[in-house]
Amino acid sequence: MGRLDGKVAVVSGAARGQGRAHAVRLAAEGADIVAFDVCGGFTYTRAPAATVAELEDTAAQVEALDRRCLAEKVDARDLPALTALADTAMAEFGRVDVVVVNHGIWTVDRNSWELPEESWQESIDVLLTGAWKVQKAFIPKIIEGGRGGSLVFTSSVNAVVPQPGAVAYCAAKSGMQMLMKVLAHELGPHEIRVNTVNPGSVDTDIRLGGNIEKSIEYYPYVFGQGNRQLLGGTNARPPSIIADAVAWLVSDEARFVTGALIPVDAGRMVW
């Protein structure tokens, strides 16, 4: 028996990377999955865009585990589309128990004052406002079930540790921490737990396209002097490592964990 048998988990940004890892891991624990992704590019990011084919591959991996998967192309900035997806999920599965707000983008620029306003707004819209919109669409469905549940935001070590050159990313992830804490208070009476998982560097496509190289070029004193972590091994951990933490957080094993920041960063946050 899996830790999530009979439950339904929603995962944003599920086409690849951490999102896919969460969807597949939660399916392996017994959950049916609602997987969505924008499956398109952004104006101010360097990383390649996720694709519909990648989202379909995530669904196929979930279904290979004998679990159902509702996979749709939805932008986390589009509240009407999210609300429609939540209604479809309820019609398809009859319940929602877990929401993993995982989608994200990462941009690197020389400094904060030369950053284009449009780039700032795109990052804040995707990372912070988009996170708020996902919970707004799906949390009422968990409350409706009356069984409690779990909401996990994928945050970052950069919610706590500043990254020069990535002001919008850091500000959004820091804002996400307070969003989590407020929701933990508000949802506690409904037995819905709210936490963040805070990865360090993870080996996903968000690292591609030049952000790593620009980070080293702009701020070598931060990015050019080793891994800055307390544990050994690669600096870029596989997404499955983060999925392990999320699977625990949404399970009954963590039933008294709420309002918590869970770093999975090999000690980077306390370096």
FENPERA-V298836 format. One record per residue. N is the residue number from 1. RES is the residue in three letters. PHI is phi in whole degrees, -180 to 180 (NA if undefined). PSI is psi in radians with two decimals (999 if undefined). D_CENTER is the distance of its C-alpha to the mean C-alpha in Angstrom with 1 decimal. Layout:
n = {N | N}
res = {RES | RES}
phi = {PHI | PHI}
psi = {PSI | PSI}
d_center = {D_CENTER | D_CENTER}
This chain:
n = {1 | 2 | 3 | 4 | 5 | 6 | 7 | 8 | 9 | 10 | 11 | 12 | 13 | 14 | 15 | 16 | 17 | 18 | 19 | 20 | 21 | 22 | 23 | 24 | 25 | 26 | 27 | 28 | 29 | 30 | 31 | 32 | 33 | 34 | 35 | 36 | 37 | 38 | 39 | 40 | 41 | 42 | 43 | 44 | 45 | 46 | 47 | 48 | 49 | 50 | 51 | 52 | 53 | 54 | 55 | 56 | 57 | 58 | 59 | 60 | 61 | 62 | 63 | 64 | 65 | 66 | 67 | 68 | 69 | 70 | 71 | 72 | 73 | 74 | 75 | 76 | 77 | 78 | 79 | 80 | 81 | 82 | 83 | 84 | 85 | 86 | 87 | 88 | 89 | 90 | 91 | 92 | 93 | 94 | 95 | 96 | 97 | 98 | 99 | 100 | 101 | 102 | 103 | 104 | 105 | 106 | 107 | 108 | 109 | 110 | 111 | 112 | 113 | 114 | 115 | 116 | 117 | 118 | 119 | 120 | 121 | 122 | 123 | 124 | 125 | 126 | 127 | 128 | 129 | 130 | 131 | 132 | 133 | 134 | 135 | 136 | 137 | 138 | 139 | 140 | 141 | 142 | 143 | 144 | 145 | 146 | 147 | 148 | 149 | 150 | 151 | 152 | 153 | 154 | 155 | 156 | 157 | 158 | 159 | 160 | 161 | 162 | 163 | 164 | 165 | 166 | 167 | 168 | 169 | 170 | 171 | 172 | 173 | 174 | 175 | 176 | 177 | 178 | 179 | 180 | 181 | 182 | 183 | 184 | 185 | 186 | 187 | 188 | 189 | 190 | 191 | 192 | 193 | 194 | 195 | 196 | 197 | 198 | 199 | 200 | 201 | 202 | 203 | 204 | 205 | 206 | 207 | 208 | 209 | 210 | 211 | 212 | 213 | 214 | 215 | 216 | 217 | 218 | 219 | 220 | 221 | 222 | 223 | 224 | 225 | 226 | 227 | 228 | 229 | 230 | 231 | 232 | 233 | 234 | 235 | 236 | 237 | 238 | 239 | 240 | 241 | 242 | 243 | 244 | 245 | 246 | 247 | 248 | 249 | 250 | 251 | 252 | 253 | 254 | 255 | 256 | 257 | 258 | 259 | 260 | 261 | 262 | 263 | 264 | 265 | 266 | 267 | 268 | 269 | 270 | 271}
res = {MET | GLY | ARG | LEU | ASP | GLY | LYS | VAL | ALA | VAL | VAL | SER | GLY | ALA | ALA | ARG | GLY | GLN | GLY | ARG | ALA | HIS | ALA | VAL | ARG | LEU | ALA | ALA | GLU | GLY | ALA | ASP | ILE | VAL | ALA | PHE | ASP | VAL | CYS | GLY | GLY | PHE | THR | TYR | THR | ARG | ALA | PRO | ALA | ALA | THR | VAL | ALA | GLU | LEU | GLU | ASP | THR | ALA | ALA | GLN | VAL | GLU | ALA | LEU | ASP | ARG | ARG | CYS | LEU | ALA | GLU | LYS | VAL | ASP | ALA | ARG | ASP | LEU | PRO | ALA | LEU | THR | ALA | LEU | ALA | ASP | THR | ALA | MET | ALA | GLU | PHE | GLY | ARG | VAL | ASP | VAL | VAL | VAL | VAL | ASN | HIS | GLY | ILE | TRP | THR | VAL | ASP | ARG | ASN | SER | TRP | GLU | LEU | PRO | GLU | GLU | SER | TRP | GLN | GLU | SER | ILE | ASP | VAL | LEU | LEU | THR | GLY | ALA | TRP | LYS | VAL | GLN | LYS | ALA | PHE | ILE | PRO | LYS | ILE | ILE | GLU | GLY | GLY | ARG | GLY | GLY | SER | LEU | VAL | PHE | THR | SER | SER | VAL | ASN | ALA | VAL | VAL | PRO | GLN | PRO | GLY | ALA | VAL | ALA | TYR | CYS | ALA | ALA | LYS | SER | GLY | MET | GLN | MET | LEU | MET | LYS | VAL | LEU | ALA | HIS | GLU | LEU | GLY | PRO | HIS | GLU | ILE | ARG | VAL | ASN | THR | VAL | ASN | PRO | GLY | SER | VAL | ASP | THR | ASP | ILE | ARG | LEU | GLY | GLY | ASN | ILE | GLU | LYS | SER | ILE | GLU | TYR | TYR | PRO | TYR | VAL | PHE | GLY | GLN | GLY | ASN | ARG | GLN | LEU | LEU | GLY | GLY | THR | ASN | ALA | ARG | PRO | PRO | SER | ILE | ILE | ALA | ASP | ALA | VAL | ALA | TRP | LEU | VAL | SER | ASP | GLU | ALA | ARG | PHE | VAL | THR | GLY | ALA | LEU | ILE | PRO | VAL | ASP | ALA | GLY | ARG | MET | VAL | TRP}
phi = {NA | -90 | -72 | -123 | -55 | 82 | -102 | -124 | -119 | -102 | -132 | -92 | 65 | -90 | -69 | -163 | 58 | -63 | -60 | -63 | -60 | -65 | -60 | -69 | -66 | -69 | -65 | -63 | -86 | 111 | -86 | -80 | -124 | -108 | -116 | -142 | -159 | -68 | 50 | -165 | -93 | -126 | -74 | -114 | -107 | -97 | -68 | -65 | -73 | -69 | -126 | -61 | -61 | -67 | -64 | -64 | -67 | -59 | -60 | -64 | -68 | -65 | -67 | -66 | -92 | 67 | -118 | -82 | -142 | -98 | -118 | -141 | -84 | -141 | -91 | -64 | -86 | -103 | -62 | -58 | -67 | -65 | -63 | -64 | -65 | -62 | -65 | -63 | -60 | -67 | -66 | -79 | -113 | 82 | -169 | -136 | -118 | -136 | -128 | -113 | -88 | -115 | -60 | -177 | -134 | -142 | -124 | -128 | -133 | -66 | -162 | -78 | -85 | -96 | -64 | -62 | -56 | -66 | -68 | -53 | -65 | -61 | -66 | -64 | -62 | -74 | -79 | -105 | -64 | -63 | -64 | -62 | -68 | -63 | -66 | -61 | -76 | -104 | -60 | -58 | -71 | -67 | -60 | -57 | -70 | 68 | -111 | 77 | 169 | -147 | -124 | -124 | -99 | -81 | -100 | -169 | -59 | -76 | -73 | -121 | -97 | -68 | -115 | -60 | 94 | -134 | -63 | -67 | -62 | -64 | -64 | -65 | -68 | -66 | -61 | -61 | -62 | -73 | -56 | -61 | -67 | -63 | -65 | -60 | -65 | -68 | -96 | -53 | -61 | -95 | 59 | -108 | -90 | -133 | -145 | -117 | -105 | -121 | -72 | -85 | -71 | -125 | -80 | -133 | -68 | -63 | -82 | -84 | 93 | 117 | -63 | -63 | -65 | -67 | -60 | -67 | -65 | -76 | -136 | -63 | -69 | -96 | -105 | -109 | -126 | 93 | -79 | 52 | -143 | -93 | -107 | -78 | 92 | -65 | -72 | -105 | -81 | -67 | -57 | -60 | -65 | -71 | -63 | -59 | -67 | -65 | -59 | -68 | -60 | -90 | -91 | -67 | -64 | -110 | -66 | -112 | -104 | -151 | 71 | -110 | -101 | -110 | -76 | -128 | -142 | 58 | 91 | -59 | -67 | -112 | -62}
psi = {2.46 | 2.86 | -0.26 | 0.44 | 2.29 | 0.00 | 2.89 | 2.24 | 2.35 | 2.34 | 2.13 | 2.70 | 0.70 | 0.03 | -0.49 | -3.09 | -2.40 | -0.69 | -0.81 | -0.75 | -0.72 | -0.81 | -0.81 | -0.72 | -0.73 | -0.58 | -0.71 | -0.45 | 0.01 | -0.02 | 2.53 | 2.68 | 2.38 | 1.94 | 2.25 | 2.76 | 2.66 | -0.51 | 0.84 | 3.02 | 3.05 | 2.82 | -0.66 | 0.34 | 2.69 | -0.43 | 2.60 | 2.60 | 2.55 | 2.76 | 2.81 | -0.66 | -0.66 | -0.69 | -0.70 | -0.62 | -0.67 | -0.82 | -0.71 | -0.67 | -0.64 | -0.82 | -0.48 | -0.33 | 0.20 | 0.56 | 2.67 | 2.63 | 2.13 | 1.93 | 2.21 | 2.63 | 1.85 | 2.41 | 2.23 | -0.23 | -0.12 | 1.60 | -0.77 | -0.69 | -0.67 | -0.75 | -0.70 | -0.69 | -0.70 | -0.71 | -0.72 | -0.73 | -0.74 | -0.68 | -0.62 | -0.76 | -0.38 | 0.06 | 2.76 | 2.29 | -0.54 | 2.39 | 2.18 | 1.85 | 1.70 | -0.35 | 2.70 | 2.82 | 2.81 | 2.14 | 2.59 | 2.25 | 3.03 | -0.73 | 3.09 | -0.55 | -0.32 | -0.04 | 2.24 | 2.45 | -0.68 | -0.58 | -0.80 | -0.86 | -0.68 | -0.78 | -0.79 | -0.71 | -0.75 | -0.90 | -0.71 | -0.99 | -0.66 | -0.67 | -0.75 | -0.70 | -0.65 | -0.81 | -0.62 | -0.65 | -0.65 | -0.48 | -0.69 | -0.50 | -0.64 | -0.77 | -0.73 | -0.61 | -0.46 | 0.33 | 0.07 | -3.04 | -2.86 | 2.39 | 2.18 | 2.22 | 2.33 | 1.86 | -2.38 | 2.76 | -0.46 | 0.06 | -0.35 | -0.75 | 2.07 | 2.49 | 1.84 | 2.41 | -0.10 | 0.92 | -0.71 | -0.71 | -0.84 | -0.76 | -0.73 | -0.77 | -0.61 | -0.75 | -0.62 | -0.59 | -0.74 | -0.61 | -0.79 | -0.78 | -0.71 | -0.79 | -0.61 | -0.71 | -0.84 | -0.58 | -0.17 | -0.80 | -0.33 | 0.12 | 0.60 | 2.10 | 2.52 | 2.20 | 2.92 | 2.54 | 2.34 | 1.56 | 2.68 | -2.51 | 2.28 | 2.46 | 1.45 | 3.06 | -0.25 | -0.34 | -0.21 | 2.88 | -0.09 | -0.07 | -0.69 | -0.81 | -0.70 | -0.65 | -0.77 | -0.70 | -0.81 | -0.68 | 1.20 | -0.46 | -0.35 | -0.79 | -0.12 | 0.28 | 0.77 | -3.09 | -0.37 | 1.01 | 2.81 | -0.38 | 2.73 | -3.01 | -3.10 | 2.60 | -0.50 | 1.81 | 2.64 | 2.59 | -0.47 | -0.50 | -0.71 | -0.65 | -0.57 | -0.78 | -0.72 | -0.73 | -0.67 | -0.79 | -0.63 | -0.05 | 2.95 | -0.29 | -0.40 | 0.52 | -0.26 | 0.33 | 1.99 | 2.66 | 0.40 | 2.56 | 2.05 | 1.74 | 2.36 | 1.37 | 0.22 | 0.45 | 0.14 | -0.63 | -0.42 | 0.28 | 999}
d_center = {26.0 | 22.2 | 20.5 | 18.9 | 22.0 | 22.6 | 19.2 | 16.8 | 13.0 | 10.9 | 7.8 | 6.7 | 6.9 | 8.9 | 11.8 | 11.4 | 10.0 | 7.2 | 6.6 | 10.3 | 10.7 | 9.0 | 11.1 | 14.1 | 14.0 | 13.8 | 16.5 | 18.5 | 18.5 | 20.0 | 17.6 | 17.9 | 14.8 | 14.0 | 12.0 | 11.7 | 11.1 | 13.2 | 15.1 | 16.8 | 17.2 | 17.1 | 20.2 | 19.3 | 17.1 | 18.8 | 16.4 | 17.6 | 16.1 | 14.5 | 17.3 | 18.3 | 19.9 | 16.7 | 15.2 | 18.6 | 18.5 | 15.3 | 17.4 | 20.4 | 18.8 | 17.8 | 21.3 | 23.0 | 22.0 | 24.0 | 21.2 | 20.9 | 18.1 | 17.9 | 16.3 | 16.6 | 16.2 | 14.8 | 13.7 | 11.3 | 14.2 | 16.7 | 17.2 | 20.2 | 18.5 | 15.7 | 18.5 | 20.4 | 17.7 | 17.5 | 21.3 | 21.4 | 19.2 | 21.6 | 24.5 | 23.4 | 22.3 | 23.8 | 21.0 | 17.3 | 16.5 | 12.8 | 9.7 | 6.2 | 4.4 | 1.5 | 4.7 | 6.6 | 10.2 | 12.4 | 16.1 | 19.0 | 22.4 | 25.6 | 25.4 | 24.3 | 27.6 | 27.8 | 24.3 | 24.9 | 24.2 | 22.6 | 20.1 | 19.2 | 18.9 | 16.7 | 14.1 | 14.4 | 14.4 | 11.2 | 9.1 | 11.0 | 13.2 | 10.9 | 8.6 | 12.1 | 13.3 | 10.9 | 12.0 | 15.5 | 15.8 | 14.8 | 15.8 | 19.4 | 19.3 | 18.4 | 21.2 | 23.5 | 23.4 | 24.6 | 23.3 | 20.6 | 17.0 | 13.7 | 10.6 | 7.7 | 5.4 | 3.5 | 6.7 | 9.3 | 13.0 | 13.8 | 13.3 | 16.5 | 18.0 | 19.0 | 18.7 | 21.8 | 21.4 | 17.8 | 18.6 | 16.4 | 13.2 | 14.6 | 15.8 | 12.6 | 10.7 | 13.9 | 14.2 | 10.9 | 12.7 | 15.6 | 13.8 | 12.7 | 16.3 | 18.0 | 16.2 | 17.1 | 20.7 | 20.8 | 19.4 | 21.3 | 24.4 | 22.6 | 21.6 | 17.9 | 16.0 | 13.1 | 11.5 | 8.9 | 8.3 | 9.4 | 9.8 | 12.9 | 13.6 | 12.1 | 14.2 | 12.5 | 14.0 | 12.4 | 15.2 | 17.8 | 20.2 | 21.5 | 19.0 | 19.9 | 23.5 | 23.5 | 22.0 | 24.9 | 27.4 | 26.6 | 26.1 | 27.7 | 28.4 | 24.6 | 23.5 | 26.8 | 27.8 | 26.0 | 22.8 | 23.1 | 22.0 | 24.0 | 23.5 | 24.7 | 23.3 | 21.3 | 19.3 | 16.6 | 15.4 | 14.6 | 11.1 | 13.1 | 13.5 | 10.0 | 10.2 | 13.5 | 12.2 | 9.9 | 13.0 | 15.1 | 13.3 | 13.5 | 17.0 | 20.3 | 20.7 | 18.5 | 20.2 | 21.4 | 18.2 | 16.9 | 16.3 | 15.3 | 13.4 | 13.0 | 13.4 | 13.2 | 15.1 | 18.6 | 19.9 | 18.9 | 18.3 | 21.9 | 23.5}
